[in-house]
């Protein structure tokens, strides 16, 4: 919704879906989220030029971000996978940091 963004290059969803089949597990969707939020804010302000309260225009921005996340999670096959995620207590993570277990290693 308006704006002048420089030329960008993204990976089509179909190619990401194929990469997931081959083990890719880290996929960035931040640009999609930022574009959706920015578009929602611009649209709201264009349609409501008398509004200036951020609480009003942040609501459609959050909804736009939520919609993109939901769409991508479904497209990437994440639905129903939440139960497989194992949580860790803050104390456990602190112990791991102290022991150096979570230190970054560059090969």
Backbone as JSON, one array per atom type, in Angstrom:
{
  "sequence": "XXXXXXXXXXXXXXXXXXXXXXXXXXXXXXXXXXXXXXXXXXXXXXXXXXXXXXXXXXXXXXXXXXXXXXXXXXXXXXXXXXXXXXXXXXXXXXXXXXXXXXXXXXX",
  "N": [[0.86, -1.16, 0.0], [1.22, 1.67, -1.17], [4.41, 3.4, -0.93], [7.94, 3.11, -1.69], [9.87, 0.73, -2.45], [13.11, -0.61, -2.76], [14.37, -2.8, -5.34], [13.95, -6.17, -4.6], [14.81, -9.57, -3.74], [13.32, -12.63, -3.36], [12.58, -15.93, -2.13], [10.51, -18.14, -3.77], [7.52, -19.56, -2.33], [6.97, -22.19, -3.1], [9.51, -23.2, -3.73], [10.72, -23.08, -1.24], [9.14, -24.91, 0.14], [9.95, -27.22, -1.18], [12.64, -27.27, -0.42], [12.36, -27.73, 2.3], [11.64, -30.39, 2.31], [14.08, -31.51, 1.91], [15.43, -31.1, 4.23], [15.88, -28.45, 5.13], [15.54, -26.23, 7.77], [15.51, -23.71, 8.85], [13.93, -20.86, 8.19], [13.47, -17.66, 7.06], [10.97, -15.27, 7.58], [10.65, -12.67, 8.04], [10.8, -10.35, 6.36], [8.47, -10.61, 4.84], [6.6, -10.32, 6.9], [7.15, -7.71, 7.82], [6.55, -6.23, 5.5], [3.79, -6.74, 5.26], [2.84, -5.62, 7.66], [3.63, -2.93, 7.38], [2.21, -2.22, 5.07], [-0.41, -2.49, 6.05], [-0.47, -0.5, 8.02], [-0.03, 1.8, 6.45], [-2.31, 1.7, 4.81], [-4.38, 1.93, 6.72], [-3.83, 4.53, 7.76], [-4.1, 6.06, 5.44], [-6.79, 5.73, 4.91], [-7.87, 6.74, 7.19], [-7.2, 9.57, 7.89], [-7.46, 11.3, 10.03], [-6.78, 9.97, 12.3], [-4.4, 9.34, 14.86], [-3.48, 7.89, 16.94], [-1.38, 5.44, 17.97], [-2.22, 3.0, 18.99], [-4.48, 2.45, 17.59], [-3.7, 2.14, 14.85], [-1.84, 0.15, 15.1], [-3.21, -2.18, 15.62], [-4.4, -3.24, 13.11], [-1.94, -3.7, 11.92], [-0.75, -5.68, 13.53], [-2.62, -7.72, 13.1], [-2.21, -8.18, 10.38], [0.42, -9.15, 10.43], [0.03, -11.47, 11.92], [-1.62, -12.89, 10.15], [0.15, -13.37, 8.0], [2.1, -14.95, 9.29], [0.55, -17.2, 10.06], [-0.27, -18.12, 7.53], [2.24, -18.77, 6.34], [3.22, -20.71, 8.17], [1.36, -22.75, 7.78], [1.81, -23.26, 5.05], [4.39, -24.21, 5.2], [4.15, -26.6, 6.49], [3.9, -26.76, 9.29], [1.76, -27.08, 10.95], [0.23, -28.53, 13.75], [2.58, -29.41, 14.93], [3.52, -28.4, 17.3], [3.45, -29.83, 19.75], [5.69, -31.37, 19.69], [7.8, -29.86, 20.46], [10.21, -29.42, 22.87], [10.29, -27.97, 25.98], [12.45, -25.86, 27.99], [13.59, -25.09, 31.21], [14.31, -21.86, 32.67], [16.35, -22.0, 34.54], [17.67, -24.35, 33.76], [18.64, -23.63, 31.23], [20.32, -21.54, 32.0], [22.24, -22.98, 33.46], [23.34, -24.48, 31.37], [24.47, -22.45, 29.79], [26.39, -21.5, 31.63], [28.01, -23.73, 31.82], [29.07, -23.76, 29.33], [27.95, -25.2, 27.32], [26.18, -24.16, 25.48], [27.68, -22.51, 23.94], [28.7, -20.79, 21.0], [29.9, -22.42, 18.13], [32.11, -22.3, 15.53], [32.73, -23.84, 12.55]],
  "CA": [[0.0, 0.0, 0.0], [2.12, 2.81, -1.29], [5.81, 3.16, -0.62], [8.88, 2.88, -2.78], [10.86, -0.23, -1.95], [14.08, -0.99, -3.78], [14.17, -4.15, -5.86], [14.36, -7.22, -3.68], [14.72, -10.93, -4.26], [12.86, -13.58, -2.36], [12.47, -17.32, -2.58], [9.09, -18.52, -3.86], [7.06, -20.52, -1.33], [7.1, -23.55, -3.64], [10.91, -23.62, -3.6], [10.96, -23.3, 0.19], [8.49, -26.19, 0.46], [10.82, -28.28, -1.7], [13.84, -27.29, 0.42], [11.97, -28.35, 3.58], [11.68, -31.84, 2.08], [15.48, -31.93, 1.93], [16.02, -30.87, 5.54], [16.02, -27.06, 5.54], [14.7, -26.01, 8.94], [15.56, -22.29, 9.24], [13.36, -20.07, 7.11], [13.16, -16.3, 7.51], [9.76, -14.67, 7.0], [10.56, -11.33, 8.6], [10.49, -9.36, 5.34], [7.03, -10.74, 4.56], [5.86, -9.76, 8.03], [7.32, -6.25, 7.81], [5.79, -5.69, 4.37], [2.37, -6.81, 5.6], [2.55, -4.64, 8.71], [3.77, -1.59, 6.81], [1.06, -2.01, 4.19], [-1.61, -2.32, 6.87], [-0.39, 0.82, 8.65], [-0.24, 2.81, 5.4], [-3.72, 1.64, 4.41], [-5.18, 2.5, 7.81], [-3.63, 5.97, 7.85], [-4.67, 6.67, 4.24], [-8.25, 5.69, 5.04], [-8.25, 7.42, 8.44], [-6.18, 10.61, 8.08], [-7.66, 12.01, 11.29], [-6.33, 9.12, 13.41], [-2.97, 9.45, 15.15], [-3.2, 7.04, 18.09], [-0.71, 4.21, 17.52], [-2.99, 1.82, 19.38], [-5.47, 2.2, 16.55], [-3.11, 1.59, 13.62], [-1.06, -1.06, 15.38], [-4.09, -3.35, 15.59], [-4.37, -3.88, 11.8], [-0.57, -4.15, 11.64], [-0.6, -6.98, 14.21], [-3.46, -8.7, 12.4], [-1.53, -8.5, 9.12], [1.56, -10.0, 10.78], [-0.53, -12.76, 12.33], [-2.09, -13.58, 8.95], [1.32, -13.85, 7.26], [2.68, -16.07, 10.05], [-0.33, -18.36, 9.95], [-0.18, -18.62, 6.15], [3.55, -19.41, 6.13], [3.29, -21.92, 8.99], [0.58, -23.78, 7.09], [2.5, -23.59, 3.8], [5.63, -24.92, 5.51], [3.84, -27.87, 7.14], [4.14, -26.69, 10.74], [0.52, -27.29, 11.69], [0.18, -29.72, 14.59], [3.92, -29.82, 15.35], [3.87, -27.76, 18.56], [3.63, -30.78, 20.85], [7.01, -31.98, 19.57], [8.8, -28.93, 20.97], [10.52, -29.66, 24.28], [10.63, -26.74, 26.68], [13.56, -25.9, 28.94], [13.43, -24.07, 32.25], [15.32, -20.82, 32.68], [17.47, -22.5, 35.34], [18.38, -25.32, 32.94], [19.37, -22.89, 30.2], [21.4, -20.82, 32.69], [23.29, -23.98, 33.75], [24.0, -24.82, 30.11], [25.33, -21.32, 29.44], [27.51, -21.48, 32.57], [28.89, -24.87, 31.5], [29.62, -23.58, 27.98], [27.28, -26.12, 26.39], [25.48, -23.4, 24.44], [28.62, -21.61, 23.27], [28.71, -20.92, 19.55], [31.07, -23.07, 17.56], [32.2, -22.08, 14.09], [33.6, -24.86, 11.94]],
  "C": [[0.9, 1.22, 0.0], [3.55, 2.43, -1.0], [6.65, 2.93, -1.85], [10.01, 2.01, -2.25], [11.83, -0.57, -3.08], [13.82, -2.43, -4.21], [14.73, -5.17, -4.87], [14.2, -8.58, -4.34], [14.32, -11.85, -3.12], [12.83, -14.97, -2.96], [11.0, -17.68, -2.62], [8.75, -19.61, -2.84], [7.25, -21.95, -1.82], [8.53, -24.07, -3.52], [11.26, -23.88, -2.13], [10.34, -24.63, 0.62], [9.35, -27.36, -0.02], [12.08, -28.4, -0.83], [13.55, -27.95, 1.77], [12.03, -29.87, 3.46], [13.1, -32.38, 2.17], [16.2, -31.51, 3.22], [16.22, -29.43, 5.96], [15.05, -26.8, 6.68], [14.67, -24.56, 9.4], [15.1, -21.46, 8.05], [12.96, -18.71, 7.67], [11.92, -15.78, 6.8], [9.6, -13.23, 7.47], [10.22, -10.27, 7.56], [9.02, -9.41, 4.98], [6.19, -10.1, 5.66], [5.94, -8.23, 8.02], [6.55, -5.6, 6.67], [4.3, -5.67, 4.68], [2.0, -5.76, 6.64], [2.6, -3.22, 8.16], [2.6, -1.26, 5.9], [-0.21, -1.76, 4.97], [-1.63, -0.95, 7.54], [-0.67, 1.91, 7.61], [-1.7, 2.86, 4.97], [-4.6, 2.29, 5.47], [-5.06, 4.02, 7.84], [-4.18, 6.7, 6.62], [-6.19, 6.76, 4.33], [-8.76, 6.45, 6.26], [-7.25, 8.54, 8.74], [-6.32, 11.39, 9.38], [-7.16, 11.23, 12.5], [-4.82, 9.3, 13.61], [-2.54, 8.58, 16.33], [-2.62, 5.71, 17.6], [-1.48, 2.96, 17.89], [-4.03, 1.47, 18.33], [-4.85, 1.6, 15.3], [-2.22, 0.38, 13.86], [-1.93, -2.32, 15.34], [-4.13, -3.99, 14.2], [-2.97, -4.37, 11.42], [-0.33, -5.52, 12.28], [-1.41, -8.06, 13.52], [-2.82, -9.12, 11.09], [-0.34, -9.42, 9.37], [1.08, -11.4, 11.14], [-0.98, -13.56, 11.11], [-0.93, -14.15, 8.13], [1.93, -15.05, 7.98], [1.84, -17.33, 9.9], [-0.24, -18.97, 8.56], [1.13, -19.36, 5.92], [3.67, -20.7, 6.93], [2.53, -23.06, 8.33], [1.29, -24.22, 5.81], [3.76, -24.42, 4.05], [5.4, -26.21, 6.28], [4.05, -27.9, 8.64], [2.9, -27.0, 11.57], [0.58, -28.6, 12.47], [1.52, -30.19, 15.12], [4.32, -29.29, 16.72], [4.16, -28.72, 19.7], [5.01, -31.43, 20.82], [8.12, -31.1, 20.15], [8.97, -29.16, 22.47], [10.95, -28.34, 24.92], [11.78, -26.95, 27.65], [13.34, -24.79, 29.96], [14.55, -23.04, 32.14], [16.55, -21.28, 33.44], [18.32, -23.48, 34.53], [19.22, -24.62, 31.87], [20.53, -22.13, 30.83], [22.55, -21.77, 33.02], [24.06, -24.33, 32.47], [24.92, -23.7, 29.65], [26.57, -21.3, 30.33], [28.51, -22.59, 32.26], [29.52, -24.74, 30.12], [28.98, -24.47, 26.94], [26.63, -25.37, 25.23], [26.39, -22.41, 23.72], [28.59, -21.86, 21.77], [30.02, -21.55, 19.1], [31.04, -22.86, 16.06], [33.19, -23.09, 13.53], [34.15, -24.38, 10.63]]
}
